[in-house]
């Protein structure tokens, strides 16, 4: 199974494409960030995110689009704008006809680290461990997108302990 995981944002959206490999392990296919132009208005930035996610879906043809839910920021405007970004990402998934899964940030952190309140460096470290990478994907937003994809795969493959790295090397 191939999953496109997305950590939404209007300035920077992290993404990661992860697939199941041999012996129930996971393989990173691609990860990175979608950066929008800071000088652009919100509709233009949302179009840029929508088009980039659409391109990723067309290129990788994942079975699932896993998206991190909006967290409730102290600033209501930040939460609202993040909701707009999530909306265009969900729209791209619906247009591509893929299954869409949504996960709260605490669930993503708990799935990959074992702690729902883990910090970004801990998430990046465990993403690297779970995928047997030499270092965490960079920048941190890319690692977060990969973590969202891993969350979906870990939830559908319960034989692999959540938050536990493979001990066999």
Number of C-alpha atoms within 10 A of each C-alpha: 11 21 31 31 31 32 28 28 25 23 17 18 24 25 29 29 29 27 22 16 12 8 6 11 15 19 18 23 14 16 22 22 23 18 16 19 13 11 8 10 9 17 12 13 20 23 15 18 26 20 15 18 25 19 14 17 23 11 9 14 17 21 17 22 29 31 27 24 20 22 13 11 11 8 8 10 10 16 14 14 16 20 18 19 25 25 15 20 27 21 15 22 23 14 11 18 14 18 13 15 17 19 17 14 21 15 19 29 25 17 25 28 24 17 16 15 14 16 11 13 12 16 26 25 18 24 26 20 19 22 19 17 14 9 13 21 22 14 13 17 25 25 30 31 30 34 34 36 31 32 26 23 23 18 13 10 14 9 9 15 14 17 22 14 17 13 7 4 4
